[in-house]
Structure formats: C-alpha cells, structure tokens
Amino acid sequence: MSAPRSDRSPWNWLLVIPIVLPLLTPLYNFDAPRLWGFPAFYWLQFSFIFVGVATTSVVYQMTRRPRVADRPVSPSPVSSVPPAGPASSASPEASDE
C-alpha cells in the first residue's frame, strides 16, 4: 500500500504569485506604454494569465509523483516454426474432384 500523499511541498508557495500579482493595482494602474493600441492596464492583465499558467505548470511538474515503472512482462514464447503434425486435408490440391 502506498503512503498517503502530502501536499506540503514548498513549490506550492509559487501559486501565491498569480493570486497576489493582480491585486497589486499600482503595478498596472497607468495608460502608457501602449501595446498595439491597448493601454498597459489591459495587456498587463492579459499577461497575468500567462504568469498563472506558467507558475501552475512549474508547480505541477515539480510536485507530481514519479511514475512507477511498469513491471517488465516476459514475452510469450512465439516460434516462427510451424508446429509439427499431419498435413491438413483441406489443401487446394485435395479439392479436385
């Protein structure tokens, strides 16, 4: 039986960044510079989405459990030589009546 999972990884603290960053409005409470005509407020808000995705991806990759390697399965003995035995009577030559 496996040990219970512990979610007490220090990597989880990175998830605070995408939560707190949009709450710090003085960082993006201005109009200039504009990017493709959009004020800084809008494109910075949009960039927070990428920050959230990036931090979530990093935390997931660093905290996931390593996969347990599958046990090697012994291959079934397959022979390329046909089994020895009497010839089949259903051959095409036997059907000439």
N, C-alpha and C positions, 0 to 999 in steps of 0.2 A: 504494500500500500504506500502511496506517495505521501510526503509530508504536506500539511496544509500550506497553501500559498500565502506568502507575506507580501503585502503591498507597501512595505515601509522602506522602499528604495529612495535614496537621496535624489535620484533622477526625477522623481515625481515633483520636486520643487520647481523644476523648469516650467511646469504647467501654470505657475502663477504669472509668468510673463504675459501670455496672451490675455489674461484676465485683467491685470493691473494696467497694462500699457494703454488701452483705450480710455481708461478712467483718468489718465493724466492729460486733461484737455489743454493745459498751457503748452504742451509739446506741439500741438497742431491747430491752435486757435489763431490762424492767420490766413491771409488770402494769397500771398506770393510765397514762393515761386509757383507758377502755373505749369502744369504738365499737360500738353496737348489741349490747352484751353481750360482745363479743370483746375479750380483752386486747390491749394495744398490740403485743405481740410478733407476734400473728397478722395484724392489719391492716396493720402496717408491712411485714411480709414480703410481703403481698399487694400493697402499694403499690410494692414494688421491681419487680414485673412491669411496671407501667405506666412506671416510670422506664426500664427496659430497652427497652421498646417505643419510648418517646419518643426516647431517645438513638440507637437504631438507625435510626429513621426520619429523624432530622435528619442523621445521618452519610450515609445513603443519598442523600438529596436533595442534599446539598452536594457529594458526590463523584462522582455519576454523570455520565457524559459527555453533553454536549448532543446531542440527536438531529440527525442530518444531514437537512436539509430535502430532501424528495423533489424530484427534478428535475421541473419543470413539463412535463407531457405535452401536446403540441399536440393539440387535439381533432380528431377525424376530420371532414372536411367532410361535414356532413349537410344535405341540401337538403330543404326542405319541398315543393318542386315535384316531381311525379312525372316520371319520365323520359319523353321523347317517343318514341313508337313506334306501331306498328299496334295497333289495338284488339284485345282478346282475343276469341276466338270462343267462349269458354266462358261468355259472359254469360247471365243467366237468360232474356233475351228470345229468344236463339237456340235454346233448347231446346224450343220449342213445335212439336212435330211431330205 
